[in-house]
Amino acid sequence: MILVADDDKVMNQLLRALLEDAGYTVETAYDGQQAYKLMKKPACEGAILDIRMPGVNGAELLMLMTTEGIEVPVIVVAGFPDFDEEEMKQFPNVKRFFLKPLYPEEVLAAVKEMAPLS
């Protein structure tokens, strides 16, 4: 299962459709707390995580994952240049970093690299 966590419902729907069409099982979350619960499921093979979300934001969630030893690989997406790729690389789970707008073929290639289909 790939987790898509973004407070933008349209973005969640687009990423879900992209990944499901490629053969992935997808669950979505609209805030960091919901994402955290789903990320702890054994079936979670990877996550696409928006950095700005209500409640627990993406950066806080990455810190929590590091502290708790949650080793789910993550693709970080950001709509604002608050963070850059170098800052995100400090988190061991972060495999890729994209600024919005996203390009579907790039996101799909990154997901396939992070969590290859069996």
C-alpha positions in Angstrom: 0.0 0.0 0.0 1.2 3.5 -0.9 0.0 6.3 1.4 -0.8 9.6 -0.2 -1.0 12.4 2.5 -2.0 15.9 1.3 -4.6 18.2 2.7 -5.5 19.1 -1.0 -8.3 16.7 -1.8 -7.9 17.1 -5.5 -4.2 16.3 -5.3 -5.0 13.2 -3.2 -7.5 12.1 -5.8 -5.1 12.7 -8.7 -2.3 10.8 -7.1 -4.6 8.0 -6.0 -5.8 7.6 -9.6 -2.3 7.7 -11.0 -1.0 5.1 -8.6 -4.0 2.8 -8.8 -3.9 2.8 -12.6 -0.2 1.7 -12.3 -1.3 -1.2 -10.1 -0.7 0.1 -6.6 -3.1 -0.1 -3.6 -3.5 3.4 -2.2 -4.8 4.9 1.0 -5.1 8.6 1.5 -4.8 11.0 4.5 -5.7 14.7 4.7 -3.6 15.6 7.8 -0.5 14.4 9.5 -2.3 12.6 12.4 -4.3 10.5 9.9 -1.1 9.8 7.9 0.8 8.7 11.0 -1.8 6.1 11.8 -1.8 4.7 8.3 2.0 4.8 8.0 2.3 2.5 11.0 0.4 -0.3 9.2 2.6 -3.2 8.2 1.1 -3.0 4.6 2.5 0.6 4.1 5.4 0.3 1.6 5.9 4.0 1.0 4.3 7.4 1.2 3.9 10.6 -0.7 3.9 13.3 1.9 2.9 16.9 1.6 5.1 19.1 3.8 2.3 21.6 4.7 -0.7 19.9 6.4 -3.0 20.9 9.3 -2.2 19.5 12.7 1.0 17.5 12.5 2.8 18.8 9.4 5.0 16.8 7.1 8.3 17.9 8.7 7.0 17.1 12.2 5.8 13.7 10.8 9.3 13.0 9.4 10.8 13.8 12.8 8.3 11.5 14.5 9.1 8.7 12.1 12.8 9.1 12.8 12.3 9.2 16.6 10.0 6.1 16.5 12.1 4.1 14.0 9.4 4.0 11.3 11.3 3.1 8.2 8.7 3.7 5.5 10.3 5.4 2.5 8.9 8.8 1.7 8.5 11.1 -1.3 8.1 14.7 0.0 6.1 17.2 -2.0 5.9 20.9 -1.3 3.8 23.7 -2.7 6.0 26.4 -1.2 9.8 26.6 -1.1 9.8 26.5 2.7 12.1 23.6 2.6 14.6 22.4 0.0 15.9 19.0 -1.0 19.0 19.4 1.1 17.0 20.0 4.2 14.8 17.0 3.5 17.8 14.7 3.0 18.5 15.0 6.7 15.6 12.5 7.2 16.7 9.0 6.4 13.2 8.1 5.1 13.1 10.8 2.4 13.9 9.3 -1.0 12.8 12.1 -3.3 11.6 15.7 -3.0 9.3 17.5 -5.5 8.1 21.0 -5.7 4.5 21.4 -7.0 3.3 21.4 -9.7 4.0 17.7 -9.9 4.6 15.9 -13.2 2.8 12.5 -13.1 5.5 10.6 -15.0 8.2 11.8 -12.5 6.1 10.9 -9.5 5.2 7.5 -10.8 8.9 6.8 -11.6 9.9 7.8 -8.1 7.2 5.6 -6.6 8.3 2.6 -8.7 11.8 3.2 -7.5 10.7 3.5 -3.9 8.2 0.6 -3.9 8.5 -1.7 -6.9 5.4 -3.6 -7.8 5.9 -7.4 -7.3 
